[in-house]
Amino acid sequence: DASVRDRIEHVLHHGSRVHPQMRAEYETGYAVMWPKVPFSEGAWASGPGPRMAQLSRADGRIYIGSAAVSADPAWFEGAIESAWRVVEQIQGRVGQE
């Protein structure tokens, strides 16, 4: 595991490639390693696994479509991927009725 300082340096190094002024404007930072926070593991289902599978299934008429329930959490791509999954599930359900 990288230290907080190492993680911040990683962000500054790579972010500066897009935003060259980043280092000059940087004052302080903080980084959290979500899997190490008890009872948390972050803001999403943490990738493929039982939680993701459960959240991805319809529960009656309830469907969850969100970046948090995708392979790309916290990204627009994940939200779109999840929305398409839900549309396909609904379309499949309507086709069976």
TORKOL-4160 file (C-alpha; in steps of 0.2 Angstrom, whole numbers, padded with zeros to 4 digits, m for minus):
97
<pt num="1" X="0000" Y="0000" Z="0000"/>
<pt num="2" X="0006" Y="0017" Z="m0005"/>
<pt num="3" X="0007" Y="0031" Z="0009"/>
<pt num="4" X="m0004" Y="0046" Z="0008"/>
<pt num="5" X="0011" Y="0056" Z="0002"/>
<pt num="6" X="0014" Y="0043" Z="m0012"/>
<pt num="7" X="m0004" Y="0043" Z="m0018"/>
<pt num="8" X="m0004" Y="0062" Z="m0018"/>
<pt num="9" X="0012" Y="0063" Z="m0028"/>
<pt num="10" X="0004" Y="0050" Z="m0040"/>
<pt num="11" X="m0011" Y="0062" Z="m0043"/>
<pt num="12" X="0000" Y="0077" Z="m0045"/>
<pt num="13" X="0012" Y="0069" Z="m0057"/>
<pt num="14" X="m0002" Y="0062" Z="m0068"/>
<pt num="15" X="m0013" Y="0077" Z="m0066"/>
<pt num="16" X="0001" Y="0089" Z="m0071"/>
<pt num="17" X="0002" Y="0081" Z="m0088"/>
<pt num="18" X="m0016" Y="0088" Z="m0091"/>
<pt num="19" X="m0016" Y="0103" Z="m0080"/>
<pt num="20" X="0003" Y="0109" Z="m0079"/>
<pt num="21" X="m0002" Y="0123" Z="m0066"/>
<pt num="22" X="m0007" Y="0109" Z="m0054"/>
<pt num="23" X="0009" Y="0108" Z="m0044"/>
<pt num="24" X="0010" Y="0127" Z="m0042"/>
<pt num="25" X="m0008" Y="0128" Z="m0036"/>
<pt num="26" X="m0007" Y="0113" Z="m0025"/>
<pt num="27" X="m0007" Y="0117" Z="m0006"/>
<pt num="28" X="m0012" Y="0102" Z="0003"/>
<pt num="29" X="m0021" Y="0086" Z="0001"/>
<pt num="30" X="m0028" Y="0070" Z="0009"/>
<pt num="31" X="m0031" Y="0053" Z="0003"/>
<pt num="32" X="m0042" Y="0039" Z="0009"/>
<pt num="33" X="m0040" Y="0020" Z="0006"/>
<pt num="34" X="m0058" Y="0016" Z="0007"/>
<pt num="35" X="m0056" Y="m0003" Z="0009"/>
<pt num="36" X="m0047" Y="0000" Z="0025"/>
<pt num="37" X="m0061" Y="0010" Z="0033"/>
<pt num="38" X="m0071" Y="m0002" Z="0044"/>
<pt num="39" X="m0089" Y="m0005" Z="0038"/>
<pt num="40" X="m0087" Y="0006" Z="0022"/>
<pt num="41" X="m0077" Y="m0001" Z="0007"/>
<pt num="42" X="m0081" Y="0015" Z="m0003"/>
<pt num="43" X="m0096" Y="0022" Z="m0011"/>
<pt num="44" X="m0100" Y="0008" Z="m0023"/>
<pt num="45" X="m0102" Y="m0011" Z="m0024"/>
<pt num="46" X="m0083" Y="m0013" Z="m0027"/>
<pt num="47" X="m0083" Y="m0022" Z="m0043"/>
<pt num="48" X="m0089" Y="m0039" Z="m0048"/>
<pt num="49" X="m0095" Y="m0050" Z="m0035"/>
<pt num="50" X="m0111" Y="m0054" Z="m0024"/>
<pt num="51" X="m0116" Y="m0037" Z="m0020"/>
<pt num="52" X="m0114" Y="m0031" Z="m0038"/>
<pt num="53" X="m0124" Y="m0046" Z="m0044"/>
<pt num="54" X="m0138" Y="m0043" Z="m0031"/>
<pt num="55" X="m0139" Y="m0024" Z="m0035"/>
<pt num="56" X="m0139" Y="m0027" Z="m0054"/>
<pt num="57" X="m0155" Y="m0038" Z="m0053"/>
<pt num="58" X="m0172" Y="m0031" Z="m0054"/>
<pt num="59" X="m0183" Y="m0033" Z="m0038"/>
<pt num="60" X="m0200" Y="m0034" Z="m0045"/>
<pt num="61" X="m0203" Y="m0017" Z="m0053"/>
<pt num="62" X="m0187" Y="m0010" Z="m0045"/>
<pt num="63" X="m0172" Y="m0008" Z="m0056"/>
<pt num="64" X="m0156" Y="0001" Z="m0050"/>
<pt num="65" X="m0147" Y="0010" Z="m0064"/>
<pt num="66" X="m0132" Y="0020" Z="m0057"/>
<pt num="67" X="m0113" Y="0022" Z="m0060"/>
<pt num="68" X="m0111" Y="0015" Z="m0043"/>
<pt num="69" X="m0119" Y="m0002" Z="m0049"/>
<pt num="70" X="m0107" Y="m0004" Z="m0064"/>
<pt num="71" X="m0089" Y="m0009" Z="m0069"/>
<pt num="72" X="m0084" Y="0009" Z="m0069"/>
<pt num="73" X="m0091" Y="0017" Z="m0053"/>
<pt num="74" X="m0090" Y="0036" Z="m0052"/>
<pt num="75" X="m0088" Y="0038" Z="m0071"/>
<pt num="76" X="m0101" Y="0044" Z="m0084"/>
<pt num="77" X="m0097" Y="0028" Z="m0093"/>
<pt num="78" X="m0102" Y="0017" Z="m0079"/>
<pt num="79" X="m0119" Y="0027" Z="m0078"/>
<pt num="80" X="m0122" Y="0024" Z="m0096"/>
<pt num="81" X="m0117" Y="0006" Z="m0095"/>
<pt num="82" X="m0129" Y="0003" Z="m0080"/>
<pt num="83" X="m0143" Y="0013" Z="m0089"/>
<pt num="84" X="m0141" Y="0001" Z="m0104"/>
<pt num="85" X="m0142" Y="m0014" Z="m0093"/>
<pt num="86" X="m0158" Y="m0008" Z="m0085"/>
<pt num="87" X="m0166" Y="m0004" Z="m0102"/>
<pt num="88" X="m0161" Y="m0022" Z="m0108"/>
<pt num="89" X="m0168" Y="m0030" Z="m0093"/>
<pt num="90" X="m0185" Y="m0020" Z="m0094"/>
<pt num="91" X="m0185" Y="m0024" Z="m0113"/>
<pt num="92" X="m0183" Y="m0042" Z="m0109"/>
<pt num="93" X="m0196" Y="m0042" Z="m0096"/>
<pt num="94" X="m0209" Y="m0033" Z="m0108"/>
<pt num="95" X="m0205" Y="m0046" Z="m0121"/>
<pt num="96" X="m0209" Y="m0060" Z="m0110"/>
<pt num="97" X="m0226" Y="m0053" Z="m0105"/>
